[in-house]
Amino acid sequence: MRSGHGLTSPVDTKTWRRRFHCIEKHSSCSLHRILSGRHEDLEEAISLHREALELLPAPHPLRSYPLHNIASALWTRFKQSGRHEDLEEAISLHREALELRPAPHLFRSSSLNDLASALSTRFKQSGQHEDLEEAISLHREALELLPAPHPLRSYPLHNIASALWTRFEQSGRHEDLEEAISLHREAFELFPAPYPLRSASLNNIASALKTRFEQSGRHEDLEEAISLHREALELVPAPHPLRSSFLNNIASALWTRFEQSGRHEDLEEAISLHREALELFPAPHPGRSTSLSNIASALKTRFEQSGRHEDLEEAISLHREALELLPAPHPLRSSSLDSIANALWTRFKQSGRHEDLEEAILFSQDALRLLAAGHPSTCVYSSNLGRIFITAYIHSNDSGDLQSAMDVFRKAVACETSSASERFRAARVWASHAHSSHDSALDAYQAAIELLPRLAMLSLDLSSRQQALTSGTDGLACAAAACAIESGQFERAVELLEEGRAVFWSQALQLRTPMTDLRKVAPGLEGTLRDISLALEQGSLRDVSLDMSNISQQRMSMEREAVRLRRLNDKWLATLEEVRQLKGFEDFLRPRRISTLLGAAVEGPVVILNASKAGCAALILTSLNGVQHVPLALTFADVTVLVDLMRNATAPGHRHLTGSASIRAHVDGLLRQILSPTTLQLMRQSLESRVMTRVQTNHECNDFQMVLAVLWQTVVRPVFHTLGLEKSNTLPNLWWCPTGPFTFLPIHAAGMYHAGELQCVSDYVVSSYTPTITTLLSDVPISNPFKMMVVIEPNTPGQSGLQYTVDELQRIERHVPEKDLIIFQSANVEEVVLHLPTTSVAHFACHGQQHPENPLESALMLHDGLLKVSQIMQQPTPNARLAFLGACQTATGDKTLPDEAIHLASTLLFGGFQGVIATMWSISDEDGPKVADAFYEYLYRKKPSAVAGTFQPDTREAAQALHVAIDKLRSEGVSFKRWVPFIHMGR
């Protein structure tokens, strides 16, 4: 016998073995019962494991087992009781066990995992970053030792994911969050019911998804998180030790949904669940402080909704109690300080108690001081402190408070580790408070606008990109331009509008930008960018819908793809910065500057109409005078009312919309301000004359005349006066670039339409529209043979017949040589899409539909289905010159995102067509052939008599051709509703 084991005889050895195995078996049974939440079993397990350890002094080959078991049990007890000495001893014993399990020891992976988990727990208590980094490294080593399909692989997957999520919360590294979600999903697949850790796995996925929602705003993430949290909670009935944490987590998710949707039942349930969780966290449980803070925050939210002062008072009391449980340097102390500061700030705004305001400032400053440099919470905490300083400034008028607010707002926006959405919100708050009160306002607006591409980053699918831009982005560029105009920086205003509008399209077009010059200088970088752009464009078109038969596997696959595309997006940005270090490429793929943008006005003035709550103005771009500013005698509210009245006039069947009487009264008041009594009387007489001849209904005619008159007097007339325009037989081209609510108004038709003062826009200029200035700068050379594709749909299934489309085709055939035509009657979507890349002119005579909730689903209605915006975007159109969309509502944008120009016409324009004929609302079927006939007659007026010639129409004359066609339609005495909707966009 070897010495040192404390055994002296074979009998003793046999007795020792029997006793050791009995102890281990008993303690293991106790641990199994612990999983069901029985606390008394935990104490017994620890005692038995210590007894087993004493039977195995070093260097016994089995000593690692009781070391590992005691450590695990102590860690479990720490999580229940919060006794720090248990955690420290657990880490020490785990290290000792790991040293006794060198590779390829069978249980080395288990020791690696458990030591890493204990280190992660200590990090959450102390904030020592070395613990977290070591934990991640150990977890990765454990995973390598358990390749698929090892039955224990789920543990390191689960643990790495948790540690990565923790690191994300500290550093803001998005790749950590994406990898965490992907690994959590993979782990969950290895925890089939009724596996004990299935509930924890569900909870972890849900928590990570909620975090991602807070970063990206993807509502699907939040809904899935709530669903998974509910499923996890059902698996841990009382008295399970994890129930309290799960209650807290689902309550927090419900509270988050309430803040998004305003559903009061979510808030009430959140408060109820938080209270239930708190009862399961008696002092000194380490989770009690978080639970107290959660209830307090939810109660403060309810106060803000209901005004119940007792909720606010209880919230402050609970926040104070939570803070006492988090002495420095606890990593959660800063969060607690920020929360109580916000609650005190809220009470000050209600009661005016200055001690609350002073204490709120001190707590908020302390919260920031406790954060490590570059901590992602710096953005939110700084923004919160900025709001408190603004409140102090409002009450004290002390410029020092205002300056302090601006300084911390700037600090918030500069925090690179915070999410783009948090930094964007901080920039908007900064801009709103600085506008008209501090010289940093333009810096704030510039910062917010520069963050827009990060909100709608290229790695997202198209729908997610569009959704990201709905999160408070609309009106930003217009407000920024108004701010620049106020300070006399008119050129800067144009640049801000160009950079901050149509972000969806500018992002997409970056991926299609020719890079010929870069290829000559740095072919390697050009090749890298080209490869990345192709991959990102293909990725953005991916299908993110779920097949109900295999949701789990699909989600895992989608998560992995999201991680891949995110890394590609980061590589794209890094490569762009590398290119910009090259001489001559400093501004490569940066927003255009005014020196370049003025090139769009070479063929005629470009008039930007800016609508902002700070005021409305026109900015005129000309090649001779640069940028000229014209103030407009309209408020933002006035323009909005004009839009409402226009919608009333164009509603199907002219249905009266809610509040139409008050809307008319508002516009009538505007007319009284800007017109003389004589002119008003002439307008009314003209109206009565039209009604007598039954050209159109009373209200319809009245609505149109009122809107068009206001636009003439307050918008067009001042612009024309500045440009020195007069009536002429030779009309110049002019491009309107409306913003905000102006995008829904027919500026091209503005005028005074009554006897004695008949004048309108078309007497002075040939109008076109453009969604952005950059759109007018593109000039793609045409090299392939000229082809015109005509698609008509006289009998679309499920829609009213469009019998005049047959006549429309016949009239087109009168002017366009047969050899140039590709005709589809009752076409299918696939064959039309197939011909788009080789088409020079595309003419559609069919129904169209605008999708109000998701403009990417807007479509042309063909015989076998919908030709959607999202499908058109996928097609390269190198030959494209002109598209004629003789369908309804093809230039109607998203009312929530007017400055993004997401509609059928802009899709074709940004997709490569140089010009588009479109409609602002539904048109009459009989007018299609008339307009098309006159339009193509003008375009082909120079066509030689010989059919065999090589004549190609000059599509740059499309605006003039439409001008002629509409003049001819108007000469028939048709209603405003019939001739006004036709517009030309682009070149």
N, C-alpha and C positions, 0 to 999 in steps of 0.2 A: 504494500500500500504506500502511495505517495503521501508525504506529510502535508499539513496545512489545511486539510478538509475537515478537521474536527471529528473524524471517524476512526475508530480503533479496531473494529472487527467486522467480519462479513455480516454478522447479525445486525451490527449498528448500521452498516451500509444499506442493508435491505430495509431496515426500519426508516432510515433517512429518506430513501427513495419513495417509500409508501407515503410518508408524511408530506414530503414536498409535493408530490402529484396530487394529494388530497387537498392541500392548501391552494394550489394553483387552480384546481378544478372548482373549488368553492368560490374563490375570488373571481374567476371568470363568470360563474353563474351570477354573482353579485353585479358584475359590470353589465351583463345582459339585462338585468332588471333595472339598472340605472337608465338605460335607454328609454324605459317606459316612464321615467320621472320619479322613481322612489329614492329620496335623498338618504334614508337610513342605510340603504344598500351601499352607497358610495363610501361611507365611513368604514363599513365592514371590509369592503374591497381593499381600501388603502392599508388597513391594519393587517390583513392577510398577506398582501403583497410584501409588506415590510418584513413579516415573519419569514416569508419564502426567501427574501434576499439574504437574511441572516444565515440561512442554511447553505448559501453559495458564496463564500468569501472568494476574493480574487486569488489566483487566476482561474477559477472554475469556468469551464467552457460554456456553461449554461447561465452564467451570471447576467448576461445581457438581457435575458428574458424578464426577470423580476425588476431589473433597473427600468426597462422600457415600460413595464406594466405600472410600476409605482408612478413614474413620470406622467403617464397618460391619465391615471386616476387623479393625481394632484392638479393637473391642468383642468380636468373636468370640474374638480371642486373649486378651483379659482373662478371658473366661469359662473359657478353658482353663487359663490360667497364674496368674491372680490378680494380674497386674502393674497396680497402680493408675494408673501414669502412662499406660498404654494407655487406660484408661477416661476419664481427664481429657482426653487429647488427642482421643478419639473425640467427646466432648461438644462440645469447642471446634470441631472440624471440622464436626460436624453443624449447629451454630448458623450457621457461616459459609456452609454450603451452603444452609440454609433462607433466609437473607437474599437469596441469589441466585435464589430461586424464589418470587417474589411471586405471589399469585393473579392470574390463573388458570393459573399454570404447571402443565404436565401432571404433573410429578413432585413438586409441593408436598406432596401427601398422604403420599408416601413419606418425604420429609424430616421432616415432622411426626411420623410414626410412629416413625422411627428415633431421632430426638432424644428423644422421650418414653420410648422403651424404655431408652435409655442413662441417662436421668435416674432411671428406676425402679430400674435396677441400682445406681446410685450411692446412692440412698436406702437400699437394702438393706445397703449397706456402711457408710454413715455415719449414717443415721438422720435426715437433714435433711428435715423434713416439706415444706419448700417445693419440693423436688425432686419429691416424689410428687404434690403438688397440681398443679404445672406439667405433669407427665407426663399426668395425667388430662385436663387441659384441652386439651393438644395432641392427645391421642388422639381426643377428641370432635370437635375441629376437623377432623382427618383423616377421620373417619367421615362427616361432613357433605359432604365433597368426593367421596365415593364412594357415591352412592345405589345401592340395588339396581336392576338386577342386575349392577352393576359387578364384573368378574372379580377385582378386588383388594380387595373389601369385607371379605373374611375377615380380612385383616391387622389393620385397626383394631378390628374386633369382638373378635378374640382378645386384642389388646393392652389395650384398655379393660378387658376382663373381668379380665385379670391384675392390672392396676393397682388396680381396685376391690377385688379380693380382698385385695391387700396392704393397702389402706387399712382394710378391715374388720378385719384382724388387728391394726391399730394402734388403731382407734377403737371397734370393736365395733358399728358401724352395720349392722344386719341388712339394711337395704335394699341396701347395697353388696354383700353376699354373694348375695342373691337375684338382683340384676341381673347379677352376675358369672356365675352359673350359667346364666342365660338367654342372655346374650351368648356364652358359651363354646359352648353347644349350637347357636346360630345359626351361629357360625363353623365349627363342626365339619361342618355340613351342606355347607359350601362347600369342604371338603377331601376330595374323594373319593379312594379308593385308586387309584394308589399315590402320592398327593401327598406330597412330603417332610415337610411340616409336619403331616400327619395324626397322627403319633405324639405330637407335642407338644400338639396339641389334645386328644387322648384323655387325656393325662396331666393337663392342666389341668382338664378337666371332673372327672376322678376326684378330684383334690386338693381342689377346691372342694366336691364332694359329701361327702368325708370330713370336711371342716371343718363342713359343715352338720349332719352326723350328730353331731359332738361338741357342737353347740349344741342340737339338737332331739331327738336320740335315735332318729331314724327309721331303722330297720334296713335299709329298702330302699336308702337312700342309701349305706350302708356296703357292702352287697353289690354295688351297681352300681359303686361306686368301685373295688373289688377287681377286678371283671371288666374294667373299662376299663383299669386299670393293667396287667393281664396282656396285654391286646391291644396296648397301647402298647409294652410291653417287647419283644414279638415283632417289632415293626417296627424295633428298633434293636439289631441284633446287634453284638457286639464287632468292631472297636474304635470304634463310633459314640460321639461325644463326649457324647451325652445319656444313654447307657446307665447311667452311674453314678447320675445323678439319678433315673432311672426305677426303678432297683433300690432306692434308698433309699425312694422313695415307696410302692412296693407293699409293702415290708417294714414300713413304718410303719402302713399300712392293715391288714395281717395282725396286727400287734401289737395294734392297737386292737380287732380282732375277737376276739383271744384274751382281752383284758380283759373283753369282753362275754360270751363264750360259754364260755371255759375250754378251748377246743380246743388241746391241746398241739402238734399238728402245725402250727398257725398260728404259734405262738411259735418252734418250731424252724426253720421256713422263714424267718421274719422275721430270725432271727439269721444264718442262712446267707446270705441276700440282702444284709444289711447288711455282712457281711464281704466279700462279693464287690464291693460298691460301694466300700468303703474302699480296696481295692487299685487302683481306678481314680481315686482322689483323692490322688495323691502331693503332698507338701509342695512349694511353698506354695499349692496349689490352694485357692481361697476356699471350696469346698464340703467340704473335709476336716474342719473343725471340727464341722459338722453331722453328718457321717457318723460321726465318733467318738462324739458324744453319743448318736446313735441306737443304735449297738451297745451302748453302756454302759447305756442305759435298758432295752434288751431283756434284757441279761444280768442286770441287777438284778431284773427281773421273774422271770426263770427261777430266780434264787436264792430268791426269795420262794415259789416253787412247790416247788422240790426241796431247798433247803437247802445247795446246793453252794457252799462258801465261796470256792472259786476264782473262781466267777462274780462274786461281789460284789467281790472284790479287783480283778479285771480291770476291772470296771465303774468303780470309783473311779479306777484308774490312767488309763483312757481319758478319763474326765471331766476329770481334771487336765490331760491333754494337750490336750484340746479347749479348755479355758479359756485356756491359754497362747497359743493361736492367735487369741484374741479380746480384744485389748487395748481398754481404754476409748478412745473412746466407741462401740465397735462395737455395733450394735443387738441382736446375738445374745448379748452377754456376760451380760446379766441372766438369760436362759434357762439358760445354761450354769452360772451360779452357783446358780440354784435347783435344777438337776438334781444337782449335786455335793453340795449341802446335803442333799437327800433321801437320797442314797446313803450319806453319812456318818451320817445319823440312823438309817438301817437298820442299819448296822454297829454303832452304839452299842447299839441294842436287843438285838443278838446278843452283843456282847462286853463291854459296860459300860465301854468306854474313854472317860473323861470328856473327853479332848482331842477325840474325834470329835464329841461333843455340842457342845462350845464352838465348834469350827470350823464345824459345821453351822449354829449360830445366827448366827455372823458372816457366813457366805456368804449365808444366806437374807436377812439384813438388808441386805447389800450389793445383792442382786438387786432388792429393793424400792426402794432408794435410786436405782438407775439408771433406773427407770421414770419416764416423764413423768407428770405429774399426770393422772389419769383414764385411764391406759393399761388396756386390758381384762385384761391379765395380772395386774393388781393383786389381783384376787379370788383367783386360784389361788395366787399366791405368798404372799399374806397368810395364806390358809388353811393352806398348808404350814408357814409359820413358826409359826402357832398350834399345830399338832400337835407341833412340836418343843418349844415352850415347855411344852406339857402334859406331855410326857415328862420334861422337866427338873423340873417341879413334882412329878411322881410320885416322882422320885428324891431331890429335895431338900426337899420339903414347904415350899418357900419361897413364901409368898403372892404375892411379887412376880412370880414366874414365872407363876402362875395369872392374875394381873391382866394381865400382858403378853399372854398367850394370848387372853384375852377381848377386849382392845383390838384386836388384829390380826384376830380373827374378825369383830368389828364392822366394821372397815375393809373386810374382804373382801366382806361382804354389802352394804355401802353403795356398792360400785363399780357405778355405773349403766351403764357401757359394757360390762361383762361380760354374758354370756348369762344368761338367767333360770335355766337349768339349773345353771350353775356357782355362781351366787349361792345357789341353793336348797341345793345340796350343802354349801356353806360354812355356811349357816344351820343345817342339820341337825347338822353336826359341832359347831358352836358350842353348840347346844342340848344335845346329848348330853353334852358335857363340863361345861356349866354347871349342868345339872339336879342339884339337891341339893347343889351345891358353890359356887355363885356367884349373886349377886343379879341377874345379867343374864339368867338362864335364860328368864324369860317374854318378855323382849325378843327373844331368839333365836327362840323358838317363834313369836312374833307375826310376825317378819320372814319366817320360812319359810312360814307360812300365807298371808301377803299375796302371796307369789310364786306360789302355786298357780294363780291365774287366768292368769298370764303363761306358765306351762308349757303350759296347755291353752287357749291364746289363741283368740279367736273366729274368727281367719282360717284355722284348721286345719279339715280335714274331720273328721267325727264320729269316725271310726276313729282318726285321728291324735291327736285330743283324748283319747280313752280310753287310747291307748297312752302318751301323755305322762304320764298320772296313775299309771302303773304303776311309774314310775322312783323308787322309794323313798318314795312319798308316803303309803302306807297306814300307819295307826297314828300318824301325826303329830299329828292333832288330839286323839286320845285321850291321847297322851303330854303334850301341852300342857295339856290339862284336868287331868291328874293332877298336873302341876307347880303349877298354880294352886290346886288343892285342898290340896296340901301347905302352901301359904302362906296358906290360909284365904280365898282369893279365889274363892268359889263362883260368884258372878255372872260373874266374868271367865271361869271355866271353861266356863260355858254358852255365852258368846259365842264363845270359841275353838272349841268343838265345832261350833257353828252355822256359823262362817266356814270351818272347815277340812274339813267333810264335804259330800258331794254337790256337789262343785265342778262336776262335769260338768253337773249340772242347773241350778245357780244361774247358770252362764254362759249356758246356753240360755235360761233364763227372763228374763234381763236383756233379751234381744232382743224379748221379748213383753210387756214391762211397759207398762201403760197410762200415758200421759203427759199426762193431761187438765189437771192443775194447771199443768204447765210450759207447755202451749199458751196458757193464759190470760195468763201473765207474759211469756213469750219465745217467740212462735210460730215465729220463724225457727230458733232452736236446736232446738225440738221437731221441726220439719220435717226439719232436718239429721239428727238422731238417728234419726228414723223411717226416712228413706231409707237411712241406713247400716245400720240393724238389718235391714231387709229384704234388702239386698244380702249382708250377712254370713250371714244365716240361709240364704239360697238357696245361697251359696257353700259353706257347711258341709255341705250335702247333695249336693255334686258327686260324680260318679263318678270315682274315682281308679284304677280298674282299667285295664289296658293291653290294647289289641287287638294281638296279635302281628304282624298284617299291616302295622301302621304305627306302630311303637313310637317312632321318632325324632320324627316330627311331633307325636305325642301328648304326648311328654315336653316338647317346646318349648312347646306350648300350655299344659300344666299349670304349667310354670315361670312363664310370663307371668301366668297366673291367680293363682298363689301370690303373686307380687309385687303384683298389684293388690289382693288381699285383705289382704295385710300392710299396705299403705298405708291401706286402709280401717280396719283395726283400730287403727292409730296415730291416725287421724283421729277414730275413735270415742272413744278414751281422751282425746284432747285436748279434744274437745267436752264430754265429761263434766266435765273439770276446769273448763271455761268455765261450765258450768251451776252447778257448786258454788260459784262466786263470787257467785251471786245470793243475795239475802237470802231465807232460808227454804228454800233448796235445798242447804245445806251438806252434808247427808248423802244427797244424791240417789244412788240405786242403790249405796249403801254397805251393807256387812253390817249386819243388824239389831242394835240394842242391847237390853240386857236389859229396859228399860222397855217396849219394843215386844213382845219375845218373851213376856213374862208374859201378854200378851193371849191367848195360845194356851190358857191354863189356865182361862179363864172358865167353860167348860162341864164342867170336871173336871180332876183333877191330870194332869200330864205327868211321867212318870218316865224320866229318862235313865239308862241303864246304861252306865257307862264301863269299858271293859276295857283296861288298860294294863299293861305289864311292871313299871311302878312301883307297881301296885296297882289294885284294882277298887273302884268306888264307885257309889252311886246319887245322883243330883241330882234332887230333887223340886221341880217348879214348881207353885205354887198361887197363886191370885189373892189369897189372904189373907196367906200367910206368905212370899211371894217364893220364894227358892231355899233348900232345906234339903238338908244333906249327910248321907248315910247310908253309913258304911263297910261294905263287904261282906267276909265271911270266905272269900273265894275269891282265888286268885292267877290271873294270866293263863294259866299252864300248866294250872291246874284247869279253867278255862273251855274251853280248847282240847281237853282230854281229854273233856269233856262233849260237845263238838261231834262228836268222833270216835266216841264211843259212840252218839250219836244217828244218825249216818250209818250205823253198823253196824246199828242197829235198823230203819232205813228202806230199807236196800239191797234192790233187787229180789230176791225169793225169799229174803230175809234171808240173803244170802251173808255168811260170816264174813270180815271184812276183816283184812288183815295186822296182827298185834299186838293183836287184839281181847281176848285173855286178859289181857295186861298193862294194857290200857285199863280193863277191868272191875276189875282188882285195884286200880288207882289210885282209881276212883270208890268202890269198896267201902271203901277206907281213909278217904275223905272221910266216908262215912256213919258209920263207926265213931267218927269225931271229933265228929260233930254230933248223933248219935242215941243214945239210951239203949239198953242191951242188950235191954230189954223191947220197945222199938219195933222194933228190928232183927228180933227174933224174930217179931213180928206181921207184918212185911213178908214174911218168908220163908214163913210159914204162908199168907198171902194168895196168894203166888206158886204154892205147891203146889196150892191150891184151884183156881186158874185153869187150871193145867196139867191137872188131873184132868178139868175140864169141856171141855178142848181149845178154849178160847176163842182162844188164840194159842200160839205156840211158847214153849218155856221161855226161851230166851235173849232173844227179842223182848220178852216181858212183863217179864222181869228188867231188861233194858236201859232200857225206858221208865220203869219204877217207880223205878229207881235215879236216872236223870237228873232226873225230875220231883220226886223227894224232895229231892235236893240243891238244886235251884233254889228249892223252897219254903222250905227251912230257911235257906239262906244269902242269898237274894235277896228273895223276895217277902215272907216273914214280917217281916223287919226294916223293909221299906218300909211294909207295912200297919200295923205297930205305930207307926211315926212319924206316919202319917196318922190313926191312931185308928180304923181301919175295923173293922167287925164284920159278922157275917152278918146279912142282912136280906132281906126280901121285895121291897123296892124298892132295886134296885142302882144305884149311881152309875156314870157312865162314867169310865174311866181309860185314858190313852194311854201305851203303852210306846214308848220311843225307844231301842232298843238300838244299841250301837256295837261295832265289831270283831267278834270271834267270837260275841258275844251275839246278833248278827243271825241266826245259824243255829239258835238254840235256841227252843223253844216256851214262852216265858215265860207265855203266857196259859193254859197247861195245867198249870202247876206245882202240885204238891199231894202229899198223903199218901193213897194209894189202897189202904188196907188196913183190915180190920175193926177197930173200936175207935178209929180216928183218921182217919176219912174227912173230909178237908177239902181244898179246892182253890181256885184263883183265882176260878172262876166262882161260888163261894158268896158272894163279897164284892163283886165289881165286874163290869161289862161291859167286856171288854177290846177295845181297838183298838191298832193300831200306827201309827207315823209315822216316815218316814225322817229328817225334819228338823222342827224346831219351826216354821219358816216355812211349811211345807206346811199347817199348821193355821190360818194367819192369812188365807189367801185365801178370799174369799167372793164368787164371781162371780155377779152377778144373772142370773136365768133369765127370758128374755122370749119365746122362741119356743114354739110348741105342743109339748106333751109327746109324745115318741115313744120307743118301746122297740124296739130291734133285737135279735132272737134269731137266733143262728147255731148250727146243730147239724150235726155231721158224723158220721153213724152208720157210714159206710164210707169212711174216708180211704184213698186208694190207698197201698199199701205198708205200712199199719199194721193192727193188730188192730181188729176191729169194735167199735163202741161202740153196741150196740143199745139200751141204756137211754136214750140221748139222745132217742129218739123219745118215750119215756115222759116224759122231762123236759120236752119241749116241750108235751105234752098237759097236764101239771100246771100249767105256766105259764099256758096258755090258760084254765084254770079260774078264775084270779084276775085276769088282766089283760084289760081290755076289748079286743075285736077291733079297734076303731077306732084304738087306740094302738099296735098291733103291726106291726112289719115283720119278716117271717120269711124266713130263708134256710136252706134245707136243701140240702146239697151245694153250698155257695156258692163263687163265685170271688173271688179276692183283690180284684180291681178294684172289684166292686160293693159289697163291704163297706167298703172305703176310701172310696168315694164317699158312703156314708151316715153315716160317722162324724161329720162336722161338724154334722149336724142331729139327732143322737141324744142323748136325755136319759139313757136307761138302755141299756147294751149288755150282753147276756148271751151268753157263748160256752160251748158244750158240745162240746168237741173235744179232740183230742190237742194237747199243747204240748211244746216242747223247749227246754231251756236249753243255750246254746252256751258251754261252759266256757272256751274260749280268747278268744272275741270275743262278749261279751254282747249287742252290738248286732245280732248275727245270731240271737239267741233269737227264737222265733216261735210263733205259733198255726198249727196245720197245717190248712189248708182243703182243699177238694176239688181245686183246680187248682194248689196250691202253698203257699208259706209267707207268712203275714202277719207280717213281721219288726218288731222293735223300731224299727229305723231308718226303716221306712215309717210306722209309727204316729206317730213323732216329727214327721213332716213335715205332719201334718194339724192344722189349727186345730179346736178343739172348744169353741166358745162356748156350746153348749147342755148340755154334759156335767154329769151329776150323779153317776151311779153306774155302775160296771162290775162285772159278775159273771163271773169267769174260772173256769169249771168245767173247767179243763184242768190237766194235770199240771205241777207245778213252776213256777207262774206267779209265785211270790214268792221264788224261789231266786236269790240274787245271785251275783256273781263272787267266788269264794273268795279271789282275790288282791286284790280291791278291795271288801270288804264295806261300807265306809263310803260308797261311791259309789252304792249301791242301783240298779245297772243291771240291771233285769229287767222282765218284762212288766207287772207290777202297778205299779211305780213310774213306768214310761213313761206309763201312762194317768193316774196321779195327778199327775205333774208336767205332763202334757199338758193338764190342765184338769178331769179328773173329780174331784169332791169326795171320793168314796169308792170303794174297790175291795174286792171279795171275791176272795180269792186262795187258793192252796194252797202249802204249804211243800215238799211232795213228792207223789209219785204217789198218786192217789186211786182207790178202787174204783169201777168203772163204775156199779154198782147204787146207790151212795150219792148220786150226782148228783141223780136225781129226788127222792129223799127230802129232801135238804137244800133244794133249790130250792122244793119244794112248801111246806114249813113256812116258809121264808124269805118267799116272796111272799104266803103266807096272812097272815102277821103284818103285812107292809107294807100290804096291801090290806084289813085288818080293818075299817077305817072307811069302806070304799067303800059308797056308797048302792046300793040294790037296782036302781035304774033305770040301765040301761046307757048311756043317753044323757047322763048327768051329766058334769060337767067335773072330776071328782075326779082329783087327782094325788097319788101317794104321797109321804110325807115321807121322802125318802131319808136324812135325818139320823138316822133310826131304824134304819139298816141294821145297825149293830153289835148293837143289841138284837134285831133280827130274826134275825141269825145265831146269837146266843146262844141264842135259843129253839129254832132249828132243830137246833143241835148237842146241846142238852139232850134233844131228842126222839130223835135218833140214838143217843145214849149209853144211853137207856132201853132200847134193844133189846139191850144187852149186847155191843155190837161191840168190837173190839180198839182199843187206843190208836192203832194205826197208821191206823185208818179215820176216827176223829173228830178227832184232834189237828191234822191239817194245815190245816184250814179257818181262815182268819183274815180280819179286817177291817182295812183300812188307810185312814187319812184321816178325814174327817168323816162 
